[in-house]
Amino acid sequence: WPESQFGSSSSFTEEDVPITGDAFWQVKRAVWKNTIQQPYRVHDVVIVDNFRVGHGREMYAGPRTSRQIMTAWSDSYPASWA
């Protein structure tokens, strides 16, 4: 998507300093260059460990009835994962 579609950024550093538009788009481009796109098919299931993997979803314009997103949280992990 073209950058103009997203408008201006309202992003800040940990110190609450505004991030310039140029720096914001540099980060967005770096993320995009290092992103793997995986198309989903009917009945696909995706399980993600939020502590180990950076992840997200692209915009979705299809009918709401054609996609379900369910989440579950747990603090119970096998000892081998620590």
Contact map, one row per residue, 1 for C-alpha under 8 A:
1110100000000000000000000000000000000000000000000000000000000000000000000000000000
1111110000000000000000000000000000000000000000000000000000000000000000000000000000
1111111000000000000000000000000000000000000000000000000000000000000000000000000000
0111111000000000000000000000000000000000000000000000000000000000000000000000000000
1111111000000000000000000000000000000000000000000000000000000000000000000000000000
0111111100000000000000000000000000000000000000000000000000000000000000000000000000
0011111110000000000000000000000000000000000000000000000000000000000000000000000000
0000011111000000000010000000000000000000000000000000000000000000000000000000000000
0000001111100000000010010000000000000000000000000000000000000000000000000000000000
0000000111110000011000000000000000000000000000000000000000000000000000000000000000
0000000011111000011000010000000000000000000000000000000000000000000000000000000000
0000000001111111111000000000000000000000000000000000000000000000000000000000000000
0000000000111111111000000000000000000000000000000000000000000000000000000000000000
0000000000011111100000000000000000000000000000000000000000000000000000000000000000
0000000000011111100000000000000000000000000000000000000000000000000000000000000000
0000000000011111110000000000000000000000000000000000000000000000000000000000000000
0000000000011111111000000000000000000000000000000000000000000000000000000000000000
0000000001111001111100000000000000000000000000000000000000000000000000000000000000
0000000001111000111110110000000000000000000000000000000000000000000000000000000000
0000000000000000011111110000000000000000000000000000000000000000000000000000000000
0000000110000000001111111000000000000000000000000000000000000000000000000000000000
0000000000000000000111111100000000000000000000000000000000000000000000000000000000
0000000000000000001111111110000000000000000000000000000000000000000000000000000000
0000000010100000001111111111000000000000000000000000000000000000000000000000000000
0000000000000000000011111111100000000000000000000000000000000000000000000000000000
0000000000000000000001111111110000000000000000000000000000000000000000000000000000
0000000000000000000000111111111000000000000000000000000000000000000000000000000000
0000000000000000000000011111111100000000000000000000000000000000000000000000000000
0000000000000000000000001111111110000000000000000000000000000000000000000000000000
0000000000000000000000000111111111000000000000000000000000000000000000000000000000
0000000000000000000000000011111111100000000000000000000000000000000000000000000000
0000000000000000000000000001111111100000000000000000000000000000000000000000000000
0000000000000000000000000000111111100000000000000000000000000000000000000000000000
0000000000000000000000000000011111110000000000000000000000000000000000000000000000
0000000000000000000000000000001111111000000000000000000000000000000000000000000000
0000000000000000000000000000000001111100000000000000000000000000000000000000000000
0000000000000000000000000000000000111110000000000000000000000000000000000000000000
0000000000000000000000000000000000011111000000000000000000000000000000000000000000
0000000000000000000000000000000000001111100000000000000000000000000000000000000000
0000000000000000000000000000000000000111110100000000000000000000000000000000000000
0000000000000000000000000000000000000011111100000000000000000000000000000000000000
0000000000000000000000000000000000000001111100000000000000000000000000000000000000
0000000000000000000000000000000000000000111110000000000000000000000000000000000000
0000000000000000000000000000000000000001111111000000000000000000000000000000000000
0000000000000000000000000000000000000000001111100000000000000000000000000000000000
0000000000000000000000000000000000000000000111110000000000000000000000000000000000
0000000000000000000000000000000000000000000011111000000000000000000000000000000000
0000000000000000000000000000000000000000000001111100100000000000000000000000000000
0000000000000000000000000000000000000000000000111111100000000000000000000000000000
0000000000000000000000000000000000000000000000011111111000000000000000000000000000
0000000000000000000000000000000000000000000000001111100000000000000000000000000000
0000000000000000000000000000000000000000000000001111110000000000000000000000000000
0000000000000000000000000000000000000000000000011111111000000000000000000000000000
0000000000000000000000000000000000000000000000000101111100000000000000000000000000
0000000000000000000000000000000000000000000000000100111110000000000000000000000000
0000000000000000000000000000000000000000000000000000011111000000000000000000000000
0000000000000000000000000000000000000000000000000000001111100000000000000000000000
0000000000000000000000000000000000000000000000000000000111110000000000000000000000
0000000000000000000000000000000000000000000000000000000011111000000000000000000000
0000000000000000000000000000000000000000000000000000000001111100000000000000000000
0000000000000000000000000000000000000000000000000000000000111110000000000000000000
0000000000000000000000000000000000000000000000000000000000011111010000000000000000
0000000000000000000000000000000000000000000000000000000000001111111000000000000000
0000000000000000000000000000000000000000000000000000000000000111111100000000000000
0000000000000000000000000000000000000000000000000000000000000011111100000000000000
0000000000000000000000000000000000000000000000000000000000000111111100000000000000
0000000000000000000000000000000000000000000000000000000000000011111110000000000000
0000000000000000000000000000000000000000000000000000000000000001111111000000000000
0000000000000000000000000000000000000000000000000000000000000000001111100000000000
0000000000000000000000000000000000000000000000000000000000000000000111110000000000
0000000000000000000000000000000000000000000000000000000000000000000011111000000000
0000000000000000000000000000000000000000000000000000000000000000000001111100000000
0000000000000000000000000000000000000000000000000000000000000000000000111110000000
0000000000000000000000000000000000000000000000000000000000000000000000011111100000
0000000000000000000000000000000000000000000000000000000000000000000000001111100000
0000000000000000000000000000000000000000000000000000000000000000000000000111110000
0000000000000000000000000000000000000000000000000000000000000000000000000111111011
0000000000000000000000000000000000000000000000000000000000000000000000000001111111
0000000000000000000000000000000000000000000000000000000000000000000000000000111111
0000000000000000000000000000000000000000000000000000000000000000000000000000011111
0000000000000000000000000000000000000000000000000000000000000000000000000000111111
0000000000000000000000000000000000000000000000000000000000000000000000000000111111
